[in-house]
Amino acid sequence: MHKIFISNIRRFMRVFINEPINGWELLIAFIKGTYYIIFYRIINPNVVIHFPFLAFYKVRIIGPGSVKIGKNCRAQKNVFKGLTIVTLSKKAKVFIGEDCALGGLTIRCFDEVKIGDRVLIGNSLIQDVPFCEIGMVKSLYGRDKITPLPISVGNNVWIGMATCILSGTIISDDSTMSLGSFSYNIEINEYCLSSGNPIIRSVQIDKILNLLK
């Protein structure tokens, strides 16, 4: 913890010297992030945000489930401001790894949503169940049609703006989801680019690079 604190102080000093305006913005985000760490630690023991955390916009975490956010994560600026995480059941688990940039992200979780390390996400929706009010819908449609399926996002993943990731989606390491993509109960392989509404299949990034050459 001491080493992390010292490294962040040095980082702030470099930014202040080279870009004073951005330095103040970074400092405010650091203070807000530290406030959220303390605030949620006090009001909800199921929510753990690791230090340091940068909050450039509002962060809302509600619901009875557990939420863990790794160190060096950031609630970034985006078209849709802030980070919102809603757990819809007591057994819900949301895990976000380290060094993630979360811009305008909304997560709704009934069962499990797992995001790896170094993930960059634009304003997007991640939701592991088709309906938020699952208790009400069960009586109308039957359990088999609304069963939540876990969502897993690997390491070093880039998720573009206006993306919708629904239940059962597995995104492997080093992959990219393009602007406006929609996924449901599909696996995206490592180092692939996926796009479409809905996504049917993904393309190896190596093949795309070879075409550009």
C-alpha positions as CSV (number, residue, x, y, z in Angstrom):
1,M,0.0,0.0,0.0
2,H,2.9,2.4,0.9
3,K,4.6,1.8,-2.5
4,I,1.3,2.3,-4.4
5,F,0.7,5.6,-2.5
6,I,4.3,6.9,-3.3
7,S,4.0,5.9,-7.0
8,N,0.7,7.8,-7.3
9,I,2.2,10.9,-5.6
10,R,5.0,10.8,-8.1
11,R,2.5,10.4,-11.0
12,F,0.5,13.4,-9.7
13,M,3.6,15.5,-9.5
14,R,4.7,14.8,-13.0
15,V,1.2,15.6,-14.4
16,F,1.1,18.9,-12.3
17,I,4.5,20.0,-13.7
18,N,3.8,19.1,-17.3
19,E,0.0,19.8,-17.5
20,P,-1.4,21.8,-14.5
21,I,-5.0,21.7,-15.6
22,N,-5.0,17.9,-16.1
23,G,-3.2,17.6,-12.8
24,W,-6.0,19.3,-10.9
25,E,-8.5,17.1,-12.7
26,L,-6.5,14.0,-11.7
27,L,-6.2,15.1,-8.1
28,I,-10.0,15.7,-7.8
29,A,-10.7,12.2,-9.3
30,F,-8.3,10.7,-6.8
31,I,-10.0,12.4,-3.9
32,K,-13.4,11.4,-5.2
33,G,-12.2,7.8,-5.7
34,T,-10.9,7.6,-2.2
35,Y,-14.2,8.9,-0.9
36,Y,-16.0,6.1,-2.7
37,I,-13.6,3.5,-1.2
38,I,-14.4,4.7,2.3
39,F,-18.1,5.4,1.7
40,Y,-18.9,2.0,0.4
41,R,-16.7,0.3,3.0
42,I,-18.8,1.9,5.7
43,I,-22.3,1.6,4.3
44,N,-22.0,-1.8,2.5
45,P,-19.5,-4.5,3.6
46,N,-20.3,-6.4,0.4
47,V,-18.7,-3.7,-1.7
48,V,-14.9,-3.6,-1.8
49,I,-13.1,-1.0,-3.9
50,H,-9.3,-1.3,-3.8
51,F,-7.0,1.7,-3.5
52,P,-6.2,3.6,-5.6
53,F,-9.4,4.3,-7.5
54,L,-10.0,7.4,-9.7
55,A,-13.6,8.7,-10.1
56,F,-13.9,11.3,-12.9
57,Y,-17.7,10.9,-12.6
58,K,-20.3,9.6,-10.2
59,V,-20.2,6.0,-9.1
60,R,-23.3,4.2,-8.0
61,I,-23.3,0.7,-6.5
62,I,-26.7,-0.6,-5.2
63,G,-28.3,-4.0,-4.4
64,P,-27.7,-6.9,-2.0
65,G,-25.0,-8.7,-3.9
66,S,-21.2,-8.5,-3.6
67,V,-19.0,-6.2,-5.7
68,K,-15.2,-6.1,-5.9
69,I,-13.2,-3.6,-7.9
70,G,-9.4,-4.0,-8.2
71,K,-6.7,-1.4,-7.7
72,N,-5.9,1.3,-10.3
73,C,-9.3,1.3,-11.8
74,R,-11.0,4.4,-13.2
75,A,-14.5,5.6,-13.7
76,Q,-13.7,7.5,-16.9
77,K,-15.4,10.4,-18.7
78,N,-17.8,9.4,-21.4
79,V,-21.1,10.3,-23.2
80,F,-23.0,8.5,-20.5
81,K,-21.5,9.7,-17.2
82,G,-20.3,7.5,-14.4
83,L,-20.2,3.9,-13.4
84,T,-23.4,2.1,-12.2
85,I,-23.5,-1.4,-10.8
86,V,-26.8,-3.0,-9.7
87,T,-26.9,-6.4,-8.0
88,L,-30.3,-8.0,-8.3
89,S,-29.9,-10.8,-5.8
90,K,-28.0,-11.7,-2.6
91,K,-26.0,-14.3,-4.5
92,A,-24.9,-11.9,-7.2
93,K,-21.2,-11.4,-7.7
94,V,-19.5,-8.7,-9.7
95,F,-15.7,-8.8,-10.0
96,I,-13.7,-6.2,-11.8
97,G,-9.9,-6.7,-12.1
98,E,-7.0,-4.2,-11.9
99,D,-6.2,-1.3,-14.2
100,C,-9.6,-1.1,-15.9
101,A,-11.0,2.0,-17.5
102,L,-14.8,2.1,-17.1
103,G,-16.5,4.8,-19.1
104,G,-20.2,5.1,-18.8
105,L,-20.6,1.5,-17.9
106,T,-23.8,0.0,-16.4
107,I,-23.7,-3.6,-15.0
108,R,-26.8,-5.4,-13.9
109,C,-26.1,-8.7,-12.2
110,F,-28.3,-11.5,-10.9
111,D,-25.7,-14.3,-10.8
112,E,-22.1,-13.4,-11.9
113,V,-20.3,-10.9,-14.0
114,K,-16.5,-11.1,-14.1
115,I,-14.2,-8.6,-15.8
116,G,-10.4,-9.3,-16.0
117,D,-7.4,-6.9,-15.8
118,R,-6.6,-4.0,-18.1
119,V,-10.1,-3.8,-19.7
120,L,-11.2,-0.7,-21.6
121,I,-14.9,-0.2,-21.8
122,G,-16.9,2.6,-23.4
123,N,-20.5,3.4,-22.4
124,S,-22.0,-0.1,-22.5
125,L,-24.5,-2.4,-20.8
126,I,-23.5,-5.7,-19.2
127,Q,-26.4,-7.7,-17.9
128,D,-26.5,-11.4,-17.1
129,V,-30.3,-11.8,-17.1
130,P,-32.9,-10.7,-19.8
131,F,-35.1,-8.9,-17.2
132,C,-34.2,-6.8,-14.2
133,E,-37.5,-7.5,-12.4
134,I,-36.9,-11.2,-12.5
135,G,-39.1,-12.0,-9.6
136,M,-42.1,-10.6,-11.3
137,V,-41.4,-12.1,-14.7
138,K,-40.9,-15.7,-13.4
139,S,-44.6,-16.1,-12.8
140,L,-45.4,-14.9,-16.4
141,Y,-42.9,-16.7,-18.6
142,G,-41.4,-19.6,-16.6
143,R,-38.0,-20.0,-15.1
144,D,-36.3,-21.7,-18.1
145,K,-36.7,-18.6,-20.3
146,I,-35.1,-16.2,-17.9
147,T,-32.3,-18.3,-16.3
148,P,-29.3,-16.0,-15.7
149,L,-26.0,-17.1,-17.3
150,P,-22.6,-15.9,-16.1
151,I,-20.7,-13.3,-18.1
152,S,-16.9,-13.4,-18.3
153,V,-14.6,-10.8,-19.9
154,G,-10.9,-11.7,-20.1
155,N,-7.8,-9.6,-19.8
156,N,-6.7,-6.9,-22.2
157,V,-10.1,-6.6,-23.7
158,W,-11.4,-3.5,-25.5
159,I,-15.2,-3.0,-25.6
160,G,-16.5,-0.2,-27.8
161,M,-19.1,2.4,-27.3
162,A,-22.9,1.4,-27.3
163,T,-22.1,-2.3,-26.8
164,C,-24.6,-4.6,-25.1
165,I,-23.3,-7.8,-23.5
166,L,-26.0,-10.1,-22.3
167,S,-26.1,-13.4,-20.4
168,G,-23.8,-16.3,-21.3
169,T,-21.3,-14.1,-23.2
170,I,-17.6,-15.2,-22.8
171,I,-15.0,-12.8,-24.2
172,S,-11.5,-14.2,-24.2
173,D,-8.2,-12.4,-23.6
174,D,-6.9,-9.7,-26.0
175,S,-10.1,-9.4,-27.9
176,T,-12.1,-6.4,-29.2
177,M,-15.9,-5.7,-29.5
178,S,-16.6,-3.0,-32.0
179,L,-19.0,-0.1,-31.8
180,G,-22.7,-1.0,-31.3
181,S,-22.1,-4.8,-30.9
182,F,-24.7,-7.0,-29.3
183,S,-23.9,-10.4,-27.8
184,Y,-25.9,-13.1,-26.2
185,N,-24.7,-16.6,-25.0
186,I,-21.7,-16.6,-27.4
187,E,-18.0,-17.2,-26.9
188,I,-15.5,-14.8,-28.5
189,N,-12.1,-16.4,-28.9
190,E,-8.7,-14.9,-28.0
191,Y,-7.3,-12.1,-30.1
192,C,-10.4,-11.6,-32.2
193,L,-12.5,-8.7,-33.4
194,S,-16.3,-9.2,-33.1
195,S,-19.0,-7.0,-34.4
196,G,-22.7,-7.1,-35.4
197,N,-26.2,-7.0,-33.9
198,P,-26.2,-9.8,-32.9
199,I,-22.6,-11.1,-33.1
200,I,-22.6,-14.3,-35.0
201,R,-18.9,-15.0,-35.3
202,S,-15.6,-13.2,-34.7
203,V,-12.5,-12.7,-36.9
204,Q,-8.9,-13.2,-35.9
205,I,-7.1,-9.8,-35.6
206,D,-4.1,-11.3,-37.4
207,K,-6.1,-11.8,-40.5
208,I,-7.3,-8.2,-40.5
209,L,-3.7,-7.0,-40.0
210,N,-2.6,-9.1,-43.0
211,L,-5.3,-7.6,-45.2
212,L,-4.2,-4.1,-44.3
213,K,-0.6,-5.0,-45.3
